[in-house]
Amino acid sequence: MAKAGMHIKSRSATSALLHNARVYKLSYAIANTEKNYTEYTLKIRDIQQMMKSIKTDYKKHSYRGRRLPSNSTPIKEGVLNLNENHTDKEVMEVAKKIAKKLGVQLMGVSIHRDEGYIDKQGKKHFNYHAHLLFNYYDFQTHKIVHQTSEQMKQMQTLVAEELHMERGVPKSETKRKHIEHGQYRAVAKEKSEAIEKALEVPKLTISSMKKEIATLRTDLKEKNAELEAAGEQKVYTAEDYQAVAKLKKELKKDTVQEVYLAYLALQKEL
């Protein structure tokens, strides 16, 4: 049985969504992923719109119209330990209470019951957990919310009480570092190899990815033109074009593989 625990970290919203929505096959998924994960998360374009709103609000209210610092992380992800018996309803309720305790906005919840490892005897060991996506930007104060160590301790106690789990020993006492869910079964290298294998495409380059993005944008324009010529209403909006343009910008900070996966996810939405 897992001990209660909730670890919050800064992470690329795109990367978080790709993992949470199972856009690519995981090498450490040991159950049918279609049946063993549940998602209550905003779509990529909604997250992108939120980031745009945050940047606009910050610039509007900051001293001399300064932009949001590039190293700021208004979108953060929390990984919540679970046991097999926890229901979706219980997880959703505790997620809302965590957000309230921390003074942040809950943007999404993805519950994963398919990850873990198989031992030498063939027995499956599951790593039940949920990913919680939070917006840490306060549109009232126009600042990113920060918590005290006391608030974080209270949050851990809240999780233990709400989920009826044994509270873990504080990191300040154990001196141990949190083990990321991805490290549970190995795996930065393994995940990267799984991505390429699942995609079944040759090594991607920035140049080829830019061409893919440009082609998608052209397809949207041509579809709208066809509808307009037929006297029908356009289906693709300025937000759709912005979402496509965002992919090109992400090539500067994410790997080509991550952007390609985001591209595939966006194609499904459009």
C-alpha positions in Angstrom: 0.0 0.0 0.0 1.4 3.4 -1.0 1.8 6.2 1.6 0.1 9.5 1.2 2.1 11.9 -0.9 1.7 14.9 -3.2 4.7 16.3 -5.1 4.4 19.5 -7.1 6.8 20.5 -9.8 7.3 22.9 -12.6 6.8 21.2 -16.0 6.1 22.0 -19.6 2.3 22.0 -19.9 2.6 20.4 -23.3 4.8 17.6 -22.0 2.4 17.0 -19.1 -0.6 16.8 -21.3 1.1 14.4 -23.7 1.9 12.0 -20.9 -1.4 12.4 -19.1 -3.5 11.8 -22.3 -1.4 8.8 -23.4 -0.7 10.4 -26.8 2.3 8.0 -27.1 2.7 4.4 -25.9 4.6 4.0 -22.5 7.1 1.2 -22.2 6.3 1.0 -18.5 2.5 0.7 -18.9 1.6 -2.8 -17.9 -2.2 -2.8 -18.4 -4.6 -1.8 -21.1 -4.1 2.0 -21.2 -7.5 2.7 -22.8 -9.3 1.3 -19.7 -6.8 2.2 -17.0 -6.5 5.9 -17.2 -9.1 8.5 -16.7 -8.7 12.1 -17.9 -10.5 15.3 -16.8 -8.1 17.7 -18.3 -8.4 20.8 -20.5 -7.2 20.4 -24.1 -3.9 21.7 -25.4 -5.5 24.7 -27.0 -7.2 25.6 -23.7 -3.9 25.5 -21.9 -2.3 27.6 -24.6 -5.1 30.2 -24.3 -4.6 30.3 -20.5 -0.9 31.0 -21.0 -1.7 33.7 -23.4 -4.2 35.3 -20.9 -1.6 35.1 -18.2 1.1 36.8 -20.2 -1.3 39.5 -21.4 -2.5 40.2 -17.8 1.0 40.3 -16.4 2.2 42.7 -19.1 -0.8 44.9 -18.6 -0.3 45.3 -14.8 3.5 45.0 -14.4 5.9 47.9 -13.9 6.5 49.6 -17.3 4.7 46.8 -19.1 7.3 44.2 -18.5 6.7 40.7 -20.0 6.3 37.6 -17.9 9.9 36.3 -17.2 10.8 33.4 -19.5 11.7 31.2 -16.4 8.3 31.7 -14.8 6.1 28.6 -14.4 2.5 29.6 -13.8 1.4 26.1 -14.8 2.5 23.4 -12.4 1.8 19.7 -12.1 1.3 17.7 -9.0 1.7 13.9 -8.7 -0.6 12.3 -6.2 0.0 8.9 -4.7 -3.0 6.5 -4.8 -4.0 3.0 -3.9 -6.0 0.6 -6.0 -9.3 1.2 -4.1 -9.4 5.0 -4.7 -12.3 6.0 -7.0 -12.4 8.8 -9.6 -14.8 10.7 -7.4 -12.5 10.6 -4.3 -9.5 11.8 -6.4 -11.5 14.7 -7.9 -12.7 15.8 -4.5 -9.3 15.8 -2.9 -7.8 17.6 -6.0 -10.3 20.4 -5.5 -9.5 20.6 -1.8 -5.7 20.7 -2.6 -6.3 23.6 -5.0 -8.3 25.5 -2.4 -5.7 24.9 0.3 -2.9 26.1 -1.9 -4.9 29.1 -3.3 -4.5 28.0 -7.0 -6.8 27.0 -9.8 -7.3 23.3 -10.7 -7.1 22.9 -14.5 -7.1 19.1 -14.9 -6.9 15.7 -13.4 -5.6 12.5 -15.0 -5.7 9.2 -13.1 -3.3 6.5 -14.1 -3.8 2.9 -13.1 -1.7 1.3 -15.8 1.9 2.1 -14.8 4.4 0.0 -12.9 6.7 -3.0 -13.5 6.6 -6.8 -13.8 9.1 -8.7 -11.6 11.1 -11.8 -12.5 8.3 -14.0 -11.4 5.9 -12.3 -13.7 3.9 -10.5 -11.0 2.6 -7.0 -11.8 3.4 -4.2 -9.4 1.3 -1.1 -10.1 2.1 2.5 -9.4 -1.3 4.0 -8.9 -1.3 7.8 -9.1 -2.9 10.9 -10.5 -1.5 14.0 -12.2 -3.1 17.3 -11.2 -2.6 20.4 -13.3 -2.7 23.8 -11.6 -2.7 27.4 -12.7 -0.6 29.3 -10.1 -1.2 32.7 -11.6 -3.6 35.0 -9.6 -5.5 37.4 -11.9 -6.5 39.5 -8.9 -3.0 40.2 -7.7 -1.4 39.7 -11.1 1.3 37.6 -9.5 2.3 33.9 -9.4 1.1 32.3 -6.1 3.8 30.9 -3.7 3.3 28.6 -0.8 5.0 28.5 2.6 6.5 25.3 3.9 3.7 25.2 6.5 1.1 25.2 3.7 2.8 22.3 2.0 2.8 20.3 5.2 -0.9 21.0 5.7 -1.5 19.9 2.2 0.3 16.5 2.8 -1.8 16.0 6.0 -5.0 16.9 4.0 -4.2 14.2 1.4 -3.5 11.6 4.0 -6.8 12.3 5.8 -9.0 12.6 2.7 -7.7 9.5 1.1 -7.4 7.5 4.3 -3.7 6.8 3.8 -0.7 6.7 6.1 1.0 10.1 6.0 4.6 9.9 4.6 7.5 11.2 6.7 8.4 14.8 5.7 11.4 15.2 3.4 13.0 17.5 5.9 13.3 14.5 8.2 14.2 11.8 5.8 16.5 13.9 3.7 15.4 11.8 0.7 14.7 13.3 -2.7 11.3 12.7 -4.3 11.4 10.0 -7.0 9.5 11.1 -10.1 6.8 8.8 -11.5 8.9 8.5 -14.7 11.8 7.1 -12.6 9.5 4.5 -11.1 10.4 2.2 -14.0 13.6 3.6 -15.3 13.2 5.9 -17.8 14.1 8.9 -19.5 16.0 7.0 -22.1 13.4 4.2 -22.3 10.6 6.7 -22.8 12.5 8.5 -25.6 13.0 5.2 -27.4 9.4 4.3 -26.9 8.3 7.5 -28.5 10.3 6.9 -31.7 9.1 3.3 -31.9 5.5 4.2 -31.4 5.6 7.0 -34.0 7.3 4.8 -36.5 8.9 7.7 -38.2 12.6 8.5 -39.0 14.6 10.9 -36.9 12.7 14.2 -37.0 14.5 17.5 -37.7 13.4 21.1 -36.9 13.2 21.8 -40.6 10.9 18.8 -41.3 8.7 19.7 -38.3 8.4 23.3 -39.5 7.2 22.0 -42.9 4.6 19.7 -41.2 3.3 22.7 -39.2 3.1 24.9 -42.3 1.2 22.2 -44.1 -1.3 21.9 -41.3 -1.9 25.7 -41.4 -2.4 25.6 -45.2 -4.9 22.7 -44.8 -7.0 24.8 -42.3 -7.0 27.8 -44.7 -8.0 25.7 -47.7 -10.8 24.1 -45.8 -12.2 27.4 -44.7 -11.9 28.8 -48.2 -13.9 25.8 -49.5 -16.6 26.4 -47.0 -16.7 30.1 -47.7 -17.0 29.5 -51.4 -19.9 27.2 -50.8 -21.6 29.9 -48.7 -21.1 28.0 -45.4 -19.6 29.2 -42.2 -15.9 28.8 -41.6 -15.0 26.1 -39.0 -11.5 27.2 -38.1 -11.0 30.3 -36.0 -8.1 32.6 -35.2 -7.5 30.5 -32.0 -7.0 27.4 -34.2 -4.4 29.2 -36.3 -2.7 30.5 -33.1 -2.6 27.0 -31.7 -0.8 25.8 -34.8 1.6 28.8 -34.7 2.4 28.0 -31.1 3.8 24.6 -32.2 6.5 26.4 -34.2 7.5 28.5 -31.2 7.7 25.5 -29.0 10.5 24.1 -31.2 12.8 26.6 -29.5 12.2 25.1 -26.0 10.9 21.5 -26.4 12.4 18.5 -28.3 11.3 17.9 -31.9 9.7 14.7 -30.8 7.7 16.4 -28.1 6.5 19.1 -30.6 5.6 16.3 -33.1 3.4 14.6 -30.4 1.8 17.9 -29.6 1.2 18.3 -33.4 -0.5 14.9 -33.5 -2.7 15.7 -30.5 -3.7 19.1 -32.0 -4.6 17.3 -35.3 -7.1 15.2 -33.4 -8.7 18.2 -31.9 -9.1 20.2 -35.1 
